[in-house]
Amino acid sequence: VETFLILDYIKNKNIKPVFWYNSSLFIYNDDLYSIKGAKEIVKVDLSETLFVSLREAWSHPFFAILEQILKQNDGKLAKPNKSTMINNGCMNKFFALNELFSQREAYLGDFILPYNIKPNEIKVFLEFIQQKMGSKIVLKYDCIQEGKGVIFKDIDKPESFQQITEILKFNKVKGKEVLIAPAYEIKREYRCYFTNNLHGKKVYSIKQRVNSDQIDVFEK
């Protein structure tokens, strides 16, 4: 019934729609891209676009960022379920991405958020990533145990293609969503930790993270 009503409305209003069925989409910074025929990547013009999806669930973080990009282009995301777009209480990378997106250049830098990328499209997708971000990238899972949620890969290495394919083939599945960003070899890193003492006050400490041949080395 919902599909019929939408199509009937489009017909009566003389709207020229673009239909996407099982399309492969990804967000690169402030833009939406689509992969055509596993060979061509096309930037989507989102100006004044009403993006309607008949999906029952909107839990994929892709839609939370897409909603903000549409607003920047005087468009709108139709009927998202807001309750699926909020922080679930863990170390949530996608919640942070959503909260900081309006100040992306200051706090996030370059990122790619894929949605429904298929195995036969990985090659052209990686070519796009390499062109925009370079060969060294990190693929970040959400809410995974610290130290296991960030995977370093060098696209130039022959074995990386199959490894990245294995990671990306579940990118549409809840809990397997992937955020992609450039990789940097960290020279010096500091982390802030806090805990509550017996009197209910927070105790803070600053720790320098050490990189050596044994721990925290690129690709180890």
C-alpha positions, 0 to 999 in steps of 0.5 A, a space after each residue: 500500500 505504501 509503495 502504491 501511494 508513493 508512486 501515485 503521488 509521484 504520478 499526480 505531481 508530475 515528479 521525475 523520480 530516480 529509482 534505486 533498487 539494491 544500489 551500491 552507495 557510499 558517502 565520501 565527506 559531504 557527497 553521495 556516490 553510486 557505483 554503476 555496473 561495478 565499473 563506474 562511480 558517479 557523484 549524485 546530485 542531491 540538490 532539493 532531493 527528497 530521499 525516500 526509502 521503503 526499508 523497515 529499519 534505519 539502523 545503518 549509520 549511513 542514513 544518519 549522515 545522509 540526512 545531514 547531507 540532504 539538509 545541506 542541499 535543501 533536501 530531506 530524508 523521508 520518515 527515518 526512525 530517529 530511535 535507531 540513529 542515537 548512541 547505544 551507550 558504548 564506544 560508538 564511532 558512528 554516534 561520534 561521526 553523526 554528532 561531529 559531522 556538522 564540523 567535519 573539516 575541523 574534527 573528522 577530516 576525510 572519511 568514507 561510509 559505504 552502504 551495500 557495496 557488493 564483492 564485484 564492486 570492490 575493485 573500483 571502490 578501492 580505486 576511488 579510495 586510493 585516489 582520494 585517501 592514498 593506499 594506507 587506510 583504516 577500516 573501523 568497526 563500531 563498538 568493538 573491544 579496544 584494539 580490535 575495532 580498527 584494522 590497518 590495510 595497505 591497498 598496494 599490497 597484493 593480499 589486501 584486496 581479498 582481506 578488504 573484500 572479506 571486511 566489506 562484504 558484510 557492510 550492510 549488516 548491523 554490527 558489521 558497518 565499516 567507517 573508512 579513513 586515511 591511516 597515519 603512522 602515529 609518532 606521539 599519542 596521548 590518551 585521557 582516562 578518568 574514573 570515579 573515586 569513593 567520594 563520587 569525584 572524577 580522577 583524570 590521568 594522561 597517558 602517553 601511548 608508546 609505539 614500538 616494534 612489539 606493540 601498536 605498529 602499523 598492520 600489527 
